[in-house]
């Protein structure tokens, strides 16, 4: 039995079509049918059910598909690793992320990666969170970087160091004189929020409920940059990722205040397709995200 036969069978199960499996492997439909017959003869059991123009695996076929998929993924990973031994890292890497992560967490990683692996064609694009998941599932991108990663069928999550949240206010705000406050002191404050429905705001709303806090939401925006501008003019306070305000704090445009009772974090994660092996270039990129200091 050859590795090509396993690939033909997996493509047939995934596409549910003899014609599509044939096109994927540059062979005829009759050749696909013959390979399936040979497999069923070898194992003396039916592996596929035919229903008109579509096919589906039997229980035995499902087991054979899952084991074959594992073998194919391992074989492809081995090929990538062998090609990378003793050579400069080459190829392409497509990464998608949401805007705030791309501006702050990812910017340092991208610079380090390009410096270490200049022959890799790196493409980074900014998308809405839902689009990142969709593009990952469809194989449009190699890696997705998201906040509050959600388990989904066909996707594997690789955890990253979480963002720490911090309170920001205008330098002349009464809270600006404090290094730390109890988060409950935000009760009744004018507050600039993320738009309803965004993962960060849902998490912050949960924190407010747990701490019995009611803020007066005066503005809502869909991105951190606009939130910071609203805070700068004194419209209200806000809670944002710490990394996103370092420049403004250093320049005296914003004041940063920590929390005394506990720290609050925004989880981050890389998403990859479970059916696609992670390339050597993608693995190096993930390693840099997990430990940004390593590339500095």
C-alpha positions as CSV (number, residue, x, y, z in Angstrom):
1,X,0.0,0.0,0.0
2,X,1.4,3.4,-1.1
3,X,1.1,6.8,0.6
4,X,-0.6,8.0,-2.6
5,X,-3.5,5.6,-2.0
6,X,-4.1,6.9,1.5
7,X,-4.2,10.4,0.1
8,X,-6.7,9.5,-2.6
9,X,-9.0,7.8,0.1
10,X,-8.8,10.8,2.4
11,X,-9.5,13.2,-0.4
12,X,-12.5,11.1,-1.4
13,X,-13.9,11.1,2.1
14,X,-13.4,14.8,2.6
15,X,-14.8,15.9,-0.8
16,X,-17.5,13.2,-0.8
17,X,-17.0,13.0,-4.6
18,X,-15.1,10.7,-6.9
19,X,-14.6,13.5,-9.5
20,X,-13.2,16.0,-7.0
21,X,-10.9,13.4,-5.5
22,X,-9.7,12.6,-9.0
23,X,-9.0,16.2,-9.8
24,X,-7.1,16.7,-6.5
25,X,-4.8,13.8,-7.4
26,X,-4.5,14.3,-11.1
27,X,-5.9,10.9,-11.9
28,X,-9.1,9.6,-13.5
29,X,-12.3,8.7,-11.7
30,X,-11.9,5.1,-12.7
31,X,-8.5,5.1,-11.0
32,X,-10.0,6.4,-7.8
33,X,-12.7,3.7,-8.0
34,X,-10.1,1.0,-8.6
35,X,-8.0,2.1,-5.6
36,X,-11.0,2.0,-3.3
37,X,-11.9,-1.5,-4.6
38,X,-8.3,-2.7,-3.9
39,X,-8.5,-1.3,-0.4
40,X,-11.9,-3.0,0.3
41,X,-10.5,-6.2,-1.1
42,X,-7.4,-6.0,1.0
43,X,-9.4,-5.5,4.2
44,X,-12.3,-7.7,3.2
45,X,-14.9,-5.1,4.2
46,X,-16.8,-2.2,2.8
47,X,-15.2,1.2,3.4
48,X,-17.6,3.5,1.6
49,X,-21.3,3.9,1.0
50,X,-22.4,5.2,-2.4
51,X,-25.5,7.4,-2.5
52,X,-25.9,8.7,-6.0
53,X,-23.1,11.1,-6.8
54,X,-21.9,11.3,-3.1
55,X,-20.0,8.9,-0.9
56,X,-19.7,8.5,2.9
57,X,-17.5,6.3,5.0
58,X,-18.8,3.2,6.8
59,X,-17.7,2.7,10.4
60,X,-14.7,0.8,9.1
61,X,-14.1,3.5,6.5
62,X,-14.2,6.2,9.1
63,X,-11.5,4.4,11.2
64,X,-9.4,3.9,8.1
65,X,-9.8,7.5,7.2
66,X,-8.8,8.8,10.6
67,X,-5.7,6.6,10.8
68,X,-4.7,7.5,7.2
69,X,-5.2,11.2,7.9
70,X,-2.8,10.9,10.9
71,X,-0.2,9.0,8.7
72,X,-0.5,11.6,5.9
73,X,-0.1,14.6,8.3
74,X,2.9,12.9,9.9
75,X,4.4,12.2,6.5
76,X,3.9,15.8,5.3
77,X,5.4,17.1,8.5
78,X,8.4,14.9,8.1
79,X,8.9,16.1,4.5
80,X,8.9,19.8,5.7
81,X,11.4,19.0,8.5
82,X,13.8,17.2,6.2
83,X,13.7,20.0,3.7
84,X,14.5,22.5,6.4
85,X,17.6,20.7,7.8
86,X,20.8,22.5,7.0
87,X,18.9,25.1,4.9
88,X,17.8,28.6,5.4
89,X,14.1,28.9,6.3
90,X,12.2,29.5,3.1
91,X,8.6,29.4,1.9
92,X,5.7,31.5,2.7
93,X,3.6,32.1,5.9
94,X,0.2,33.6,6.0
95,X,-1.0,35.1,9.3
96,X,-4.3,36.8,10.2
97,X,-5.1,38.6,13.4
98,X,-7.4,41.2,14.8
99,X,-6.2,44.8,14.6
100,X,-5.3,45.4,18.3
101,X,-3.2,42.2,18.5
102,X,-1.5,43.0,15.2
103,X,-0.5,46.5,16.2
104,X,0.9,45.7,19.6
105,X,1.7,42.0,20.4
106,X,2.5,41.0,16.8
107,X,4.6,44.0,15.7
108,X,7.6,43.0,17.7
109,X,7.3,39.4,16.7
110,X,7.1,40.3,13.0
111,X,10.2,42.4,13.1
112,X,12.2,39.6,14.9
113,X,10.9,36.9,12.5
114,X,11.8,38.9,9.4
115,X,15.3,39.6,10.8
116,X,15.9,35.9,11.6
117,X,14.2,34.4,8.5
118,X,14.5,37.0,5.7
119,X,13.8,34.4,3.0
120,X,10.4,33.5,4.3
121,X,7.6,35.4,2.5
122,X,5.6,36.6,5.5
123,X,2.1,38.1,4.9
124,X,0.1,39.5,7.8
125,X,-3.4,40.7,7.5
126,X,-5.9,42.3,9.9
127,X,-9.4,40.9,10.0
128,X,-12.5,40.6,12.3
129,X,-12.3,37.7,14.7
130,X,-15.0,35.7,13.0
131,X,-13.2,36.1,9.7
132,X,-9.9,34.8,11.2
133,X,-11.7,31.6,12.2
134,X,-13.3,31.2,8.8
135,X,-10.1,31.8,6.9
136,X,-8.3,29.3,9.1
137,X,-10.9,26.6,8.5
138,X,-10.8,27.1,4.8
139,X,-7.0,27.0,4.6
140,X,-6.7,30.6,3.4
141,X,-4.2,31.3,6.2
142,X,-1.6,29.2,8.0
143,X,-2.1,30.8,11.4
144,X,-4.7,32.9,13.1
145,X,-4.0,35.0,16.2
146,X,-7.1,35.8,18.3
147,X,-8.3,37.0,21.7
148,X,-10.5,34.8,23.8
149,X,-9.8,31.7,21.6
150,X,-12.9,29.5,21.2
151,X,-12.7,25.7,20.7
152,X,-14.2,24.8,17.3
153,X,-14.4,21.7,15.2
154,X,-11.4,21.5,12.8
155,X,-9.4,24.0,14.8
156,X,-6.6,23.5,17.3
157,X,-5.7,26.2,19.8
158,X,-2.2,27.0,20.9
159,X,-2.2,29.2,24.0
160,X,-0.1,32.4,24.1
161,X,0.8,34.7,27.0
162,X,-2.3,36.7,28.0
163,X,-2.6,40.5,27.8
164,X,-2.9,42.3,31.2
165,X,-5.6,44.8,31.4
166,X,-5.0,48.3,32.9
167,X,-7.1,51.3,33.7
168,X,-6.3,54.5,31.6
169,X,-7.4,58.1,32.2
170,X,-6.5,61.6,31.2
171,X,-3.4,63.0,33.1
172,X,-5.6,65.6,34.9
173,X,-8.2,63.0,36.0
174,X,-8.4,62.6,39.9
175,X,-7.5,58.8,39.5
176,X,-4.3,59.7,37.6
177,X,-2.5,60.5,40.9
178,X,-3.0,56.9,42.1
179,X,-0.7,54.0,41.2
180,X,-3.3,51.5,42.0
181,X,-7.0,51.5,42.9
182,X,-9.7,49.0,43.9
183,X,-11.6,48.3,40.7
184,X,-14.8,49.0,42.6
185,X,-13.8,52.7,42.7
186,X,-14.9,52.8,39.0
187,X,-18.5,52.7,40.2
188,X,-20.3,55.7,38.7
189,X,-17.4,56.8,36.6
190,X,-17.8,58.0,33.0
191,X,-16.6,55.1,30.9
192,X,-15.5,54.6,27.3
193,X,-16.2,51.0,26.3
194,X,-15.6,48.6,23.5
195,X,-18.7,48.1,21.3
196,X,-21.2,45.6,22.7
197,X,-20.6,42.2,21.3
198,X,-16.9,42.4,21.2
199,X,-15.2,39.7,23.2
200,X,-13.1,42.2,25.3
201,X,-16.3,44.1,26.3
202,X,-18.2,40.9,27.2
203,X,-15.3,39.9,29.5
204,X,-15.2,43.4,31.1
205,X,-18.9,43.5,31.5
206,X,-18.6,40.1,33.4
207,X,-15.9,41.6,35.6
208,X,-18.2,44.6,36.4
209,X,-21.1,42.3,37.3
210,X,-19.0,40.2,39.5
211,X,-17.6,43.3,41.3
212,X,-21.1,45.0,41.5
213,X,-19.8,47.9,39.4
214,X,-22.0,50.2,37.4
215,X,-20.2,52.6,35.1
216,X,-21.8,55.4,33.0
217,X,-20.9,54.4,29.4
218,X,-20.5,57.6,27.5
219,X,-18.9,56.3,24.3
220,X,-18.5,52.9,22.6
221,X,-15.8,52.2,19.9
222,X,-14.7,49.1,18.0
223,X,-11.0,49.7,18.4
224,X,-8.5,50.6,21.0
225,X,-7.0,53.6,19.1
226,X,-10.3,55.5,19.2
227,X,-10.9,54.5,22.8
228,X,-7.5,56.1,23.7
229,X,-8.3,59.3,21.9
230,X,-11.6,59.6,23.8
231,X,-9.7,59.1,27.1
232,X,-7.1,61.6,26.2
233,X,-9.7,64.4,25.8
234,X,-11.1,63.6,29.2
235,X,-14.4,62.1,28.1
236,X,-14.0,59.2,30.5
237,X,-11.8,56.3,31.7
238,X,-11.4,52.9,30.1
239,X,-9.8,49.5,30.6
240,X,-7.5,48.3,27.8
241,X,-4.5,45.9,27.3
242,X,-1.4,47.2,29.0
243,X,0.8,46.9,25.9
244,X,-1.5,49.1,23.8
245,X,-0.9,52.3,25.9
246,X,2.8,52.2,26.7
247,X,3.7,54.9,24.1
248,X,1.0,57.3,25.3
249,X,1.9,56.8,28.9
250,X,5.6,57.5,28.2
251,X,4.6,60.6,26.3
252,X,2.4,61.9,29.1
253,X,-0.8,61.7,27.0
254,X,-2.4,59.1,29.3
255,X,-2.1,58.0,32.9
256,X,-2.0,54.2,33.6
257,X,-3.5,52.9,36.9
258,X,-3.2,49.4,38.2
259,X,-5.6,47.4,40.3
260,X,-5.1,46.5,44.0
261,X,-7.4,43.5,44.4
262,X,-6.3,41.4,41.5
263,X,-5.0,41.5,37.9
264,X,-7.3,41.0,34.9
265,X,-6.2,39.5,31.6
266,X,-7.2,39.1,28.0
267,X,-6.4,35.5,26.8
268,X,-4.6,35.1,23.5
269,X,-4.1,32.1,21.3
270,X,-3.0,30.8,17.9
271,X,-5.5,28.8,15.9
272,X,-4.5,26.3,13.2
273,X,-6.3,23.7,11.2
274,X,-6.2,20.3,12.8
275,X,-5.9,18.6,9.4
276,X,-2.9,20.7,8.2
277,X,0.6,20.1,9.6
278,X,2.3,23.2,11.0
279,X,5.2,24.2,8.8
280,X,8.7,24.8,10.2
281,X,8.3,28.6,9.5
282,X,4.9,28.6,11.3
283,X,6.4,26.8,14.3
284,X,9.2,29.4,14.5
285,X,6.6,32.2,14.4
286,X,4.6,30.6,17.1
287,X,7.7,30.1,19.3
288,X,8.4,33.8,19.0
289,X,4.9,34.7,20.0
290,X,5.1,32.4,23.0
291,X,8.4,34.0,24.0
292,X,8.9,37.4,22.3
293,X,12.1,38.1,24.3
294,X,13.7,35.2,22.5
295,X,13.9,37.1,19.3
296,X,15.1,40.4,20.7
